[in-house]
Amino acid sequence: MNKEPVWNARRGHAWADLQPLLDRLFLPFGEIIIDATLTDRIRDVLDIGCGTGATTLAFARRRGAGRCTGIDVSLPLLNVARRRAEAEGLANAQFLEGDAQRHHFAPHTFDAVISRFGVMFFDDPTSAFANIRGAIRPAGTLTGVVWRSRSENPFMMAGELAAAPLLGWTAPADSDAPGQFAFADAARVENILRDAGWDAIDISPIDVPCRLPAGDLSTYVRRMGRVGMTLPDLEEGLRATVEVALDEAFAGFVTDGAASFDCACWLVRARNPPD
């Protein structure tokens, strides 16, 4: 799967445009990753699928942090990340354009690898995690957050389910295909990591309360995900019909001017075996 055209076109620009909104929405996940990762011996960190750099920059701000390197396939997102690092004067934050599955990392360069929803898109995840492990020093750690199943994340599926009958969409044929919910099966994730050479694997469920102001919600559901990528290409009447269905689908999540919902995820941790 060639991801670069997708993330350098409409999808990448949507994520770049909505960076402040998405940073607010996903802030708790970055904090979870940092709290689970940061120790006195961890200085140099690799952030996989760094997007606009929120988690990379959060590490770079920490006292005693060394190099904080984010990698992503999307140039629009990396442009935002680089501007943010420059604006904050974070010289220890750097960003690479590339696919972490295939990128030629310098061996044993980092103390830890992290990811906030950035590792579910590999077409060969075992190869990807083996390649990433080669960049991590012996006894270095992996910490990431990935989504659990579609059924456990009704908010994340509400838009697609509302639009599907209007647009003739069917359910995905392969639940393990690269995408948002590719790592829903914890046993599969454990096998991938073990086959890639990681040990001390721990995959724990977390349910993270999230909140999105109603004004942000309207923007989010019209710009993000499969629906957001499709809406601009629809005929005006059909687009209006789909938007009504979206608003109705999300209305049940809104109280007191904001959508409140839980995100069902896995906190994934592993170790590069010591020498």
PyRosetta script that sets phi, psi and omega in degrees:
from pyrosetta import init, pose_from_sequence

init()
pose = pose_from_sequence("MNKEPVWNARRGHAWADLQPLLDRLFLPFGEIIIDATLTDRIRDVLDIGCGTGATTLAFARRRGAGRCTGIDVSLPLLNVARRRAEAEGLANAQFLEGDAQRHHFAPHTFDAVISRFGVMFFDDPTSAFANIRGAIRPAGTLTGVVWRSRSENPFMMAGELAAAPLLGWTAPADSDAPGQFAFADAARVENILRDAGWDAIDISPIDVPCRLPAGDLSTYVRRMGRVGMTLPDLEEGLRATVEVALDEAFAGFVTDGAASFDCACWLVRARNPPD")
pose.set_psi(1, 124.2)
pose.set_omega(1, 178.1)
pose.set_phi(2, -92.8)
pose.set_psi(2, 105.2)
pose.set_omega(2, -173.5)
pose.set_phi(3, -84.0)
pose.set_psi(3, -22.4)
pose.set_omega(3, -170.6)
pose.set_phi(4, -58.0)
pose.set_psi(4, -46.8)
pose.set_omega(4, -179.3)
pose.set_phi(5, -59.8)
pose.set_psi(5, -38.7)
pose.set_omega(5, -179.7)
pose.set_phi(6, -62.9)
pose.set_psi(6, -48.5)
pose.set_omega(6, -174.1)
pose.set_phi(7, -83.7)
pose.set_psi(7, -7.3)
pose.set_omega(7, 173.4)
pose.set_phi(8, -100.1)
pose.set_psi(8, 0.2)
pose.set_omega(8, -179.7)
pose.set_phi(9, -111.9)
pose.set_psi(9, -136.2)
pose.set_omega(9, -170.6)
pose.set_phi(10, -58.1)
pose.set_psi(10, -43.2)
pose.set_omega(10, -177.3)
pose.set_phi(11, -63.8)
pose.set_psi(11, -45.4)
pose.set_omega(11, 179.4)
pose.set_phi(12, -63.0)
pose.set_psi(12, -41.6)
pose.set_omega(12, -179.7)
pose.set_phi(13, -67.0)
pose.set_psi(13, -34.4)
pose.set_omega(13, 177.5)
pose.set_phi(14, -63.4)
pose.set_psi(14, -46.3)
pose.set_omega(14, 178.2)
pose.set_phi(15, -63.2)
pose.set_psi(15, -37.6)
pose.set_omega(15, 178.7)
pose.set_phi(16, -66.6)
pose.set_psi(16, -44.9)
pose.set_omega(16, -179.0)
pose.set_phi(17, -62.7)
pose.set_psi(17, -36.2)
pose.set_omega(17, -174.8)
pose.set_phi(18, -97.1)
pose.set_psi(18, 18.6)
pose.set_omega(18, -176.8)
pose.set_phi(19, -50.9)
pose.set_psi(19, -48.5)
pose.set_omega(19, -178.8)
pose.set_phi(20, -62.3)
pose.set_psi(20, -42.0)
pose.set_omega(20, 179.6)
pose.set_phi(21, -61.8)
pose.set_psi(21, -47.7)
pose.set_omega(21, -176.9)
pose.set_phi(22, -68.9)
pose.set_psi(22, -35.0)
pose.set_omega(22, 176.1)
pose.set_phi(23, -62.2)
pose.set_psi(23, -41.9)
pose.set_omega(23, 178.2)
pose.set_phi(24, -64.4)
pose.set_psi(24, -43.2)
pose.set_omega(24, -177.3)
pose.set_phi(25, -64.1)
pose.set_psi(25, -44.0)
pose.set_omega(25, -172.7)
pose.set_phi(26, -99.0)
pose.set_psi(26, 8.9)
pose.set_omega(26, 179.4)
pose.set_phi(27, -52.4)
pose.set_psi(27, -43.5)
pose.set_omega(27, -177.8)
pose.set_phi(28, -59.3)
pose.set_psi(28, -30.5)
pose.set_omega(28, -176.7)
pose.set_phi(29, -72.4)
pose.set_psi(29, -39.1)
pose.set_omega(29, 175.4)
pose.set_phi(30, -61.6)
pose.set_psi(30, -40.2)
pose.set_omega(30, 179.1)
pose.set_phi(31, -65.2)
pose.set_psi(31, -39.2)
pose.set_omega(31, 177.8)
pose.set_phi(32, -61.6)
pose.set_psi(32, -45.1)
pose.set_omega(32, -178.7)
pose.set_phi(33, -63.9)
pose.set_psi(33, -45.3)
pose.set_omega(33, -178.5)
pose.set_phi(34, -64.3)
pose.set_psi(34, -44.9)
pose.set_omega(34, -179.6)
pose.set_phi(35, -62.6)
pose.set_psi(35, -32.9)
pose.set_omega(35, -178.7)
pose.set_phi(36, -82.0)
pose.set_psi(36, -11.7)
pose.set_omega(36, -171.3)
pose.set_phi(37, -112.6)
pose.set_psi(37, -42.9)
pose.set_omega(37, -166.0)
pose.set_phi(38, -71.8)
pose.set_psi(38, 120.6)
pose.set_omega(38, 172.3)
pose.set_phi(39, -136.1)
pose.set_psi(39, 173.8)
pose.set_omega(39, -178.2)
pose.set_phi(40, -61.3)
pose.set_psi(40, -30.3)
pose.set_omega(40, -174.9)
pose.set_phi(41, -88.8)
pose.set_psi(41, -9.3)
pose.set_omega(41, -179.4)
pose.set_phi(42, -94.6)
pose.set_psi(42, 115.6)
pose.set_omega(42, 178.9)
pose.set_phi(43, -121.5)
pose.set_psi(43, -47.7)
pose.set_omega(43, -174.9)
pose.set_phi(44, -98.7)
pose.set_psi(44, 121.6)
pose.set_omega(44, -169.8)
pose.set_phi(45, -125.9)
pose.set_psi(45, 140.3)
pose.set_omega(45, 175.0)
pose.set_phi(46, -111.8)
pose.set_psi(46, 125.8)
pose.set_omega(46, -178.2)
pose.set_phi(47, -109.3)
pose.set_psi(47, 113.9)
pose.set_omega(47, -176.1)
pose.set_phi(48, -89.3)
pose.set_psi(48, 130.9)
pose.set_omega(48, -177.7)
pose.set_phi(49, 64.0)
pose.set_psi(49, 50.1)
pose.set_omega(49, -169.3)
pose.set_phi(50, -69.7)
pose.set_psi(50, -17.3)
pose.set_omega(50, -179.9)
pose.set_phi(51, 59.1)
pose.set_psi(51, -130.4)
pose.set_omega(51, -179.1)
pose.set_phi(52, -84.1)
pose.set_psi(52, 9.3)
pose.set_omega(52, 166.6)
pose.set_phi(53, 93.3)
pose.set_psi(53, 10.0)
pose.set_omega(53, -173.3)
pose.set_phi(54, -56.6)
pose.set_psi(54, -48.4)
pose.set_omega(54, -175.8)
pose.set_phi(55, -76.1)
pose.set_psi(55, -37.6)
pose.set_omega(55, 175.9)
pose.set_phi(56, -58.0)
pose.set_psi(56, -47.2)
pose.set_omega(56, -177.9)
pose.set_phi(57, -67.9)
pose.set_psi(57, -36.5)
pose.set_omega(57, 178.3)
pose.set_phi(58, -61.2)
pose.set_psi(58, -40.6)
pose.set_omega(58, 175.7)
pose.set_phi(59, -65.8)
pose.set_psi(59, -42.8)
pose.set_omega(59, -176.7)
pose.set_phi(60, -62.7)
pose.set_psi(60, -27.2)
pose.set_omega(60, -179.4)
pose.set_phi(61, -76.5)
pose.set_psi(61, -19.6)
pose.set_omega(61, -175.4)
pose.set_phi(62, -68.6)
pose.set_psi(62, 137.5)
pose.set_omega(62, 178.9)
pose.set_phi(63, -60.8)
pose.set_psi(63, 131.4)
pose.set_omega(63, 179.2)
pose.set_phi(64, 88.2)
pose.set_psi(64, -2.0)
pose.set_omega(64, 179.9)
pose.set_phi(65, -66.9)
pose.set_psi(65, 144.5)
pose.set_omega(65, 175.0)
pose.set_phi(66, -95.7)
pose.set_psi(66, -130.1)
pose.set_omega(66, 178.2)
pose.set_phi(67, -78.2)
pose.set_psi(67, 133.3)
pose.set_omega(67, 176.7)
pose.set_phi(68, -121.6)
pose.set_psi(68, 108.3)
pose.set_omega(68, -170.8)
pose.set_phi(69, -114.7)
pose.set_psi(69, 121.7)
pose.set_omega(69, 175.0)
pose.set_phi(70, -102.6)
pose.set_psi(70, 144.2)
pose.set_omega(70, 176.2)
pose.set_phi(71, -129.8)
pose.set_psi(71, 139.1)
pose.set_omega(71, -179.4)
pose.set_phi(72, -156.3)
pose.set_psi(72, 156.4)
pose.set_omega(72, 178.3)
pose.set_phi(73, -84.8)
pose.set_psi(73, -12.1)
pose.set_omega(73, -171.1)
pose.set_phi(74, -98.9)
pose.set_psi(74, 112.8)
pose.set_omega(74, 177.7)
pose.set_phi(75, -66.1)
pose.set_psi(75, -40.2)
pose.set_omega(75, 176.4)
pose.set_phi(76, -56.9)
pose.set_psi(76, -39.3)
pose.set_omega(76, 179.2)
pose.set_phi(77, -70.8)
pose.set_psi(77, -41.4)
pose.set_omega(77, 179.6)
pose.set_phi(78, -65.7)
pose.set_psi(78, -34.5)
pose.set_omega(78, 176.9)
pose.set_phi(79, -60.3)
pose.set_psi(79, -41.0)
pose.set_omega(79, 176.7)
pose.set_phi(80, -64.5)
pose.set_psi(80, -46.0)
pose.set_omega(80, -178.7)
pose.set_phi(81, -59.4)
pose.set_psi(81, -43.5)
pose.set_omega(81, -178.8)
pose.set_phi(82, -66.8)
pose.set_psi(82, -38.5)
pose.set_omega(82, 177.3)
pose.set_phi(83, -64.4)
pose.set_psi(83, -39.1)
pose.set_omega(83, 179.7)
pose.set_phi(84, -65.6)
pose.set_psi(84, -43.5)
pose.set_omega(84, 179.3)
pose.set_phi(85, -62.3)
pose.set_psi(85, -42.5)
pose.set_omega(85, 179.8)
pose.set_phi(86, -65.3)
pose.set_psi(86, -41.8)
pose.set_omega(86, -178.9)
pose.set_phi(87, -63.2)
pose.set_psi(87, -32.6)
pose.set_omega(87, -179.9)
pose.set_phi(88, -90.5)
pose.set_psi(88, -5.1)
pose.set_omega(88, -178.5)
pose.set_phi(89, 68.4)
pose.set_psi(89, 32.8)
pose.set_omega(89, -178.4)
pose.set_phi(90, -92.4)
pose.set_psi(90, 84.2)
pose.set_omega(90, -177.2)
pose.set_phi(91, -68.5)
pose.set_psi(91, -18.3)
pose.set_omega(91, -179.3)
pose.set_phi(92, -87.6)
pose.set_psi(92, 1.8)
pose.set_omega(92, 175.3)
pose.set_phi(93, -102.7)
pose.set_psi(93, 127.1)
pose.set_omega(93, 177.4)
pose.set_phi(94, -136.5)
pose.set_psi(94, 159.4)
pose.set_omega(94, -172.8)
pose.set_phi(95, -136.4)
pose.set_psi(95, 135.6)
pose.set_omega(95, -178.9)
pose.set_phi(96, -114.4)
pose.set_psi(96, 136.6)
pose.set_omega(96, 171.6)
pose.set_phi(97, -90.3)
pose.set_psi(97, 119.5)
pose.set_omega(97, -179.7)
pose.set_phi(98, 171.1)
pose.set_psi(98, 168.4)
pose.set_omega(98, 177.2)
pose.set_phi(99, -97.4)
pose.set_psi(99, 115.9)
pose.set_omega(99, -176.2)
pose.set_phi(100, -61.4)
pose.set_psi(100, -20.4)
pose.set_omega(100, 177.1)
pose.set_phi(101, -67.0)
pose.set_psi(101, -30.6)
pose.set_omega(101, -172.1)
pose.set_phi(102, -121.4)
pose.set_psi(102, -9.2)
pose.set_omega(102, -175.6)
pose.set_phi(103, -63.5)
pose.set_psi(103, 140.6)
pose.set_omega(103, 178.7)
pose.set_phi(104, -88.5)
pose.set_psi(104, 87.1)
pose.set_omega(104, 178.0)
pose.set_phi(105, -75.6)
pose.set_psi(105, 147.0)
pose.set_omega(105, 169.8)
pose.set_phi(106, -64.5)
pose.set_psi(106, 134.7)
pose.set_omega(106, -175.2)
pose.set_phi(107, -62.9)
pose.set_psi(107, 139.9)
pose.set_omega(107, 170.8)
pose.set_phi(108, 51.9)
pose.set_psi(108, 50.4)
pose.set_omega(108, -175.0)
pose.set_phi(109, -95.6)
pose.set_psi(109, -27.7)
pose.set_omega(109, -170.3)
pose.set_phi(110, -117.8)
pose.set_psi(110, 151.7)
pose.set_omega(110, 174.8)
pose.set_phi(111, -81.4)
pose.set_psi(111, -27.5)
pose.set_omega(111, -175.1)
pose.set_phi(112, -154.8)
pose.set_psi(112, 153.7)
pose.set_omega(112, 172.0)
pose.set_phi(113, -120.9)
pose.set_psi(113, 139.1)
pose.set_omega(113, -179.6)
pose.set_phi(114, -130.3)
pose.set_psi(114, 162.9)
pose.set_omega(114, 173.0)
pose.set_phi(115, -162.4)
pose.set_psi(115, 134.0)
pose.set_omega(115, 173.6)
pose.set_phi(116, -110.5)
pose.set_psi(116, 95.5)
pose.set_omega(116, 178.9)
pose.set_phi(117, 60.1)
pose.set_psi(117, 36.2)
pose.set_omega(117, -176.2)
pose.set_phi(118, -117.5)
pose.set_psi(118, 3.9)
pose.set_omega(118, -172.7)
pose.set_phi(119, -117.0)
pose.set_psi(119, 9.6)
pose.set_omega(119, -174.9)
pose.set_phi(120, -90.7)
pose.set_psi(120, 3.1)
pose.set_omega(120, -170.1)
pose.set_phi(121, -109.5)
pose.set_psi(121, 4.8)
pose.set_omega(121, -179.6)
pose.set_phi(122, -69.3)
pose.set_psi(122, 137.9)
pose.set_omega(122, 175.7)
pose.set_phi(123, -78.9)
pose.set_psi(123, -20.9)
pose.set_omega(123, 174.7)
pose.set_phi(124, -135.3)
pose.set_psi(124, 83.2)
pose.set_omega(124, -172.5)
pose.set_phi(125, -63.1)
pose.set_psi(125, -33.1)
pose.set_omega(125, 178.8)
pose.set_phi(126, -63.9)
pose.set_psi(126, -45.9)
pose.set_omega(126, 176.6)
pose.set_phi(127, -61.3)
pose.set_psi(127, -39.9)
pose.set_omega(127, -179.0)
pose.set_phi(128, -62.7)
pose.set_psi(128, -47.4)
pose.set_omega(128, -177.7)
pose.set_phi(129, -71.2)
pose.set_psi(129, -26.9)
pose.set_omega(129, 173.7)
pose.set_phi(130, -69.5)
pose.set_psi(130, -41.0)
pose.set_omega(130, 178.8)
pose.set_phi(131, -64.9)
pose.set_psi(131, -43.3)
pose.set_omega(131, 179.1)
pose.set_phi(132, -64.0)
pose.set_psi(132, -40.3)
pose.set_omega(132, -179.6)
pose.set_phi(133, -60.0)
pose.set_psi(133, -32.9)
pose.set_omega(133, 178.8)
pose.set_phi(134, -64.5)
pose.set_psi(134, -21.1)
pose.set_omega(134, 179.0)
pose.set_phi(135, -86.5)
pose.set_psi(135, -8.6)
pose.set_omega(135, -174.2)
pose.set_phi(136, -101.6)
pose.set_psi(136, 138.0)
pose.set_omega(136, 179.3)
pose.set_phi(137, -66.2)
pose.set_psi(137, 154.2)
pose.set_omega(137, 176.2)
pose.set_phi(138, -51.7)
pose.set_psi(138, 136.6)
pose.set_omega(138, -177.2)
pose.set_phi(139, 71.3)
pose.set_psi(139, 6.2)
pose.set_omega(139, 174.0)
pose.set_phi(140, -69.5)
pose.set_psi(140, 163.4)
pose.set_omega(140, -170.6)
pose.set_phi(141, -116.9)
pose.set_psi(141, 158.5)
pose.set_omega(141, 171.5)
pose.set_phi(142, -120.8)
pose.set_psi(142, 131.2)
pose.set_omega(142, 176.4)
pose.set_phi(143, -138.2)
pose.set_psi(143, 124.3)
pose.set_omega(143, -179.9)
pose.set_phi(144, -150.5)
pose.set_psi(144, 161.8)
pose.set_omega(144, 174.7)
pose.set_phi(145, -119.1)
pose.set_psi(145, 129.8)
pose.set_omega(145, 176.4)
pose.set_phi(146, -132.2)
pose.set_psi(146, 161.4)
pose.set_omega(146, -179.4)
pose.set_phi(147, -75.8)
pose.set_psi(147, 145.7)
pose.set_omega(147, 165.7)
pose.set_phi(148, -81.6)
pose.set_psi(148, -149.8)
pose.set_omega(148, -168.2)
pose.set_phi(149, -79.9)
pose.set_psi(149, 163.1)
pose.set_omega(149, 174.5)
pose.set_phi(150, -57.4)
pose.set_psi(150, -44.4)
pose.set_omega(150, -175.7)
pose.set_phi(151, -64.4)
pose.set_psi(151, -26.4)
pose.set_omega(151, 179.5)
pose.set_phi(152, -87.0)
pose.set_psi(152, -2.2)
pose.set_omega(152, -177.6)
pose.set_phi(153, -128.9)
pose.set_psi(153, 66.9)
pose.set_omega(153, -175.8)
pose.set_phi(154, -60.7)
pose.set_psi(154, -32.6)
pose.set_omega(154, 178.9)
pose.set_phi(155, -64.1)
pose.set_psi(155, -43.8)
pose.set_omega(155, -177.5)
pose.set_phi(156, -68.2)
pose.set_psi(156, -20.6)
pose.set_omega(156, -179.3)
pose.set_phi(157, -101.9)
pose.set_psi(157, -9.0)
pose.set_omega(157, -171.7)
pose.set_phi(158, -59.9)
pose.set_psi(158, -43.0)
pose.set_omega(158, -178.1)
pose.set_phi(159, -65.8)
pose.set_psi(159, -46.2)
pose.set_omega(159, -178.5)
pose.set_phi(160, -65.0)
pose.set_psi(160, -40.3)
pose.set_omega(160, 179.3)
pose.set_phi(161, -66.8)
pose.set_psi(161, -35.2)
pose.set_omega(161, 179.0)
pose.set_phi(162, -70.7)
pose.set_psi(162, -37.1)
pose.set_omega(162, -176.5)
pose.set_phi(163, -82.5)
pose.set_psi(163, -25.6)
pose.set_omega(163, -171.6)
pose.set_phi(164, -53.8)
pose.set_psi(164, -49.7)
pose.set_omega(164, -178.7)
pose.set_phi(165, -66.2)
pose.set_psi(165, -26.5)
pose.set_omega(165, 179.8)
pose.set_phi(166, -78.8)
pose.set_psi(166, -26.1)
pose.set_omega(166, -175.0)
pose.set_phi(167, -110.2)
pose.set_psi(167, 1.1)
pose.set_omega(167, 177.6)
pose.set_phi(168, 73.1)
pose.set_psi(168, 25.3)
pose.set_omega(168, 179.8)
pose.set_phi(169, -80.0)
pose.set_psi(169, 148.0)
pose.set_omega(169, 174.0)
pose.set_phi(170, -115.3)
pose.set_psi(170, 165.9)
pose.set_omega(170, -179.4)
pose.set_phi(171, -66.2)
pose.set_psi(171, 148.5)
pose.set_omega(171, 177.5)
pose.set_phi(172, -56.6)
pose.set_psi(172, 137.3)
pose.set_omega(172, -177.6)
pose.set_phi(173, -76.1)
pose.set_psi(173, -31.4)
pose.set_omega(173, -174.4)
pose.set_phi(174, -123.9)
pose.set_psi(174, 107.6)
pose.set_omega(174, -177.4)
pose.set_phi(175, -69.1)
pose.set_psi(175, -17.9)
pose.set_omega(175, -179.9)
pose.set_phi(176, -93.2)
pose.set_psi(176, -0.4)
pose.set_omega(176, -179.1)
pose.set_phi(177, -63.6)
pose.set_psi(177, 151.2)
pose.set_omega(177, 178.6)
pose.set_phi(178, -52.4)
pose.set_psi(178, 133.3)
pose.set_omega(178, -178.9)
pose.set_phi(179, 158.3)
pose.set_psi(179, -175.4)
pose.set_omega(179, -171.9)
pose.set_phi(180, -54.8)
pose.set_psi(180, -40.9)
pose.set_omega(180, -173.1)
pose.set_phi(181, -107.4)
pose.set_psi(181, 22.3)
pose.set_omega(181, -176.7)
pose.set_phi(182, -64.5)
pose.set_psi(182, -22.6)
pose.set_omega(182, -177.7)
pose.set_phi(183, -108.5)
pose.set_psi(183, 29.4)
pose.set_omega(183, -179.6)
pose.set_phi(184, -65.4)
pose.set_psi(184, -29.8)
pose.set_omega(184, -177.5)
pose.set_phi(185, -89.8)
pose.set_psi(185, 106.8)
pose.set_omega(185, -176.2)
pose.set_phi(186, -62.0)
pose.set_psi(186, -36.7)
pose.set_omega(186, -179.9)
pose.set_phi(187, -64.4)
pose.set_psi(187, -38.8)
pose.set_omega(187, 177.5)
pose.set_phi(188, -64.2)
pose.set_psi(188, -43.6)
pose.set_omega(188, 179.8)
pose.set_phi(189, -61.5)
pose.set_psi(189, -43.2)
pose.set_omega(189, 178.9)
pose.set_phi(190, -61.1)
pose.set_psi(190, -43.2)
pose.set_omega(190, 179.1)
pose.set_phi(191, -63.4)
pose.set_psi(191, -40.2)
pose.set_omega(191, 178.7)
pose.set_phi(192, -60.3)
pose.set_psi(192, -49.0)
pose.set_omega(192, -177.9)
pose.set_phi(193, -65.4)
pose.set_psi(193, -41.9)
pose.set_omega(193, -179.8)
pose.set_phi(194, -64.3)
pose.set_psi(194, -43.0)
pose.set_omega(194, 179.1)
pose.set_phi(195, -65.7)
pose.set_psi(195, -26.0)
pose.set_omega(195, 178.6)
pose.set_phi(196, -84.3)
pose.set_psi(196, -1.0)
pose.set_omega(196, 174.3)
pose.set_phi(197, 100.4)
pose.set_psi(197, 3.4)
pose.set_omega(197, 178.6)
pose.set_phi(198, -82.1)
pose.set_psi(198, 155.1)
pose.set_omega(198, 173.4)
pose.set_phi(199, -133.6)
pose.set_psi(199, -172.1)
pose.set_omega(199, -177.6)
pose.set_phi(200, 49.1)
pose.set_psi(200, 44.7)
pose.set_omega(200, -174.2)
pose.set_phi(201, -79.7)
pose.set_psi(201, 131.3)
pose.set_omega(201, 176.5)
pose.set_phi(202, -135.3)
pose.set_psi(202, 124.3)
pose.set_omega(202, -179.7)
pose.set_phi(203, -125.4)
pose.set_psi(203, 108.3)
pose.set_omega(203, -172.9)
pose.set_phi(204, -117.6)
pose.set_psi(204, 138.5)
pose.set_omega(204, 177.1)
pose.set_phi(205, -73.6)
pose.set_psi(205, 138.1)
pose.set_omega(205, 172.0)
pose.set_phi(206, -131.9)
pose.set_psi(206, 142.1)
pose.set_omega(206, 176.6)
pose.set_phi(207, -120.7)
pose.set_psi(207, 109.9)
pose.set_omega(207, -168.7)
pose.set_phi(208, -107.3)
pose.set_psi(208, 117.6)
pose.set_omega(208, 177.5)
pose.set_phi(209, -67.7)
pose.set_psi(209, 131.9)
pose.set_omega(209, 178.9)
pose.set_phi(210, -129.1)
pose.set_psi(210, 158.4)
pose.set_omega(210, -176.1)
pose.set_phi(211, -144.0)
pose.set_psi(211, 135.8)
pose.set_omega(211, -178.5)
pose.set_phi(212, -134.4)
pose.set_psi(212, 115.4)
pose.set_omega(212, 177.8)
pose.set_phi(213, -53.7)
pose.set_psi(213, 148.2)
pose.set_omega(213, -173.9)
pose.set_phi(214, -56.8)
pose.set_psi(214, -38.2)
pose.set_omega(214, 178.5)
pose.set_phi(215, -64.0)
pose.set_psi(215, -40.8)
pose.set_omega(215, 176.2)
pose.set_phi(216, -68.0)
pose.set_psi(216, -35.1)
pose.set_omega(216, -179.0)
pose.set_phi(217, -60.0)
pose.set_psi(217, -45.2)
pose.set_omega(217, 179.7)
pose.set_phi(218, -58.9)
pose.set_psi(218, -43.1)
pose.set_omega(218, 177.7)
pose.set_phi(219, -66.3)
pose.set_psi(219, -45.2)
pose.set_omega(219, -177.4)
pose.set_phi(220, -57.9)
pose.set_psi(220, -49.1)
pose.set_omega(220, -173.7)
pose.set_phi(221, -71.5)
pose.set_psi(221, -20.1)
pose.set_omega(221, 180.0)
pose.set_phi(222, -93.6)
pose.set_psi(222, -12.1)
pose.set_omega(222, -177.1)
pose.set_phi(223, -115.4)
pose.set_psi(223, -23.3)
pose.set_omega(223, -169.9)
pose.set_phi(224, -104.3)
pose.set_psi(224, 160.0)
pose.set_omega(224, 172.8)
pose.set_phi(225, 70.6)
pose.set_psi(225, -169.5)
pose.set_omega(225, -177.9)
pose.set_phi(226, -61.1)
pose.set_psi(226, -39.0)
pose.set_omega(226, -179.9)
pose.set_phi(227, -66.6)
pose.set_psi(227, -45.9)
pose.set_omega(227, -179.3)
pose.set_phi(228, -60.9)
pose.set_psi(228, -33.4)
pose.set_omega(228, 178.3)
pose.set_phi(229, -74.5)
pose.set_psi(229, -20.2)
pose.set_omega(229, -174.8)
pose.set_phi(230, -96.2)
pose.set_psi(230, -35.5)
pose.set_omega(230, -173.2)
pose.set_phi(231, -51.4)
pose.set_psi(231, -45.4)
pose.set_omega(231, -175.8)
pose.set_phi(232, -61.9)
pose.set_psi(232, -21.4)
pose.set_omega(232, -176.8)
pose.set_phi(233, -93.7)
pose.set_psi(233, -2.2)
pose.set_omega(233, -177.2)
pose.set_phi(234, -83.4)
pose.set_psi(234, 150.9)
pose.set_omega(234, 171.8)
pose.set_phi(235, -61.8)
pose.set_psi(235, 148.1)
pose.set_omega(235, -168.8)
pose.set_phi(236, -55.0)
pose.set_psi(236, -43.5)
pose.set_omega(236, -178.3)
pose.set_phi(237, -65.7)
pose.set_psi(237, -43.6)
pose.set_omega(237, 178.7)
pose.set_phi(238, -66.4)
pose.set_psi(238, -39.2)
pose.set_omega(238, 178.8)
pose.set_phi(239, -60.0)
pose.set_psi(239, -43.1)
pose.set_omega(239, 179.6)
pose.set_phi(240, -63.8)
pose.set_psi(240, -38.8)
pose.set_omega(240, 178.5)
pose.set_phi(241, -64.7)
pose.set_psi(241, -43.3)
pose.set_omega(241, 178.8)
pose.set_phi(242, -64.3)
pose.set_psi(242, -40.8)
pose.set_omega(242, -179.1)
pose.set_phi(243, -64.1)
pose.set_psi(243, -38.2)
pose.set_omega(243, 175.6)
pose.set_phi(244, -61.7)
pose.set_psi(244, -44.8)
pose.set_omega(244, 179.1)
pose.set_phi(245, -62.1)
pose.set_psi(245, -38.3)
pose.set_omega(245, 177.7)
pose.set_phi(246, -62.5)
pose.set_psi(246, -48.2)
pose.set_omega(246, -178.8)
pose.set_phi(247, -61.2)
pose.set_psi(247, -38.7)
pose.set_omega(247, 178.2)
pose.set_phi(248, -67.6)
pose.set_psi(248, -38.5)
pose.set_omega(248, -177.9)
pose.set_phi(249, -66.0)
pose.set_psi(249, -34.7)
pose.set_omega(249, -176.8)
pose.set_phi(250, -93.2)
pose.set_psi(250, -8.4)
pose.set_omega(250, -176.2)
pose.set_phi(251, -59.9)
pose.set_psi(251, -33.8)
pose.set_omega(251, -178.4)
pose.set_phi(252, -67.5)
pose.set_psi(252, -16.6)
pose.set_omega(252, 179.1)
pose.set_phi(253, -87.5)
pose.set_psi(253, -10.9)
pose.set_omega(253, -169.7)
pose.set_phi(254, -97.7)
pose.set_psi(254, 125.5)
pose.set_omega(254, 169.9)
pose.set_phi(255, -140.9)
pose.set_psi(255, 141.9)
pose.set_omega(255, 177.2)
pose.set_phi(256, 53.2)
pose.set_psi(256, 40.9)
pose.set_omega(256, 172.5)
pose.set_phi(257, 79.4)
pose.set_psi(257, 13.3)
pose.set_omega(257, 179.7)
pose.set_phi(258, -152.6)
pose.set_psi(258, 150.7)
pose.set_omega(258, 173.1)
pose.set_phi(259, -85.8)
pose.set_psi(259, 130.2)
pose.set_omega(259, 177.7)
pose.set_phi(260, -120.7)
pose.set_psi(260, 134.6)
pose.set_omega(260, -176.1)
pose.set_phi(261, -162.5)
pose.set_psi(261, 160.5)
pose.set_omega(261, 174.7)
pose.set_phi(262, -101.6)
pose.set_psi(262, 142.4)
pose.set_omega(262, 172.8)
pose.set_phi(263, -103.6)
pose.set_psi(263, 119.5)
pose.set_omega(263, -178.9)
pose.set_phi(264, -92.0)
pose.set_psi(264, 114.9)
pose.set_omega(264, -172.5)
pose.set_phi(265, -135.7)
pose.set_psi(265, 170.8)
pose.set_omega(265, 167.9)
pose.set_phi(266, -109.1)
pose.set_psi(266, 135.1)
pose.set_omega(266, 166.3)
pose.set_phi(267, -94.6)
pose.set_psi(267, 113.9)
pose.set_omega(267, -174.0)
pose.set_phi(268, -105.4)
pose.set_psi(268, 126.4)
pose.set_omega(268, 177.5)
pose.set_phi(269, -132.8)
pose.set_psi(269, 144.0)
pose.set_omega(269, 179.2)
pose.set_phi(270, -157.4)
pose.set_psi(270, 174.4)
pose.set_omega(270, -177.2)
pose.set_phi(271, -135.7)
pose.set_psi(271, 141.1)
pose.set_omega(271, 167.8)
pose.set_phi(272, -77.2)
pose.set_psi(272, 120.5)
pose.set_omega(272, -173.5)
pose.set_phi(273, -54.3)
pose.set_psi(273, 143.7)
pose.set_omega(273, 175.3)
pose.set_phi(274, -63.7)
pose.set_psi(274, 159.4)
pose.set_omega(274, 174.6)
pose.set_phi(275, -62.5)
pose.dump_pdb("model.pdb")
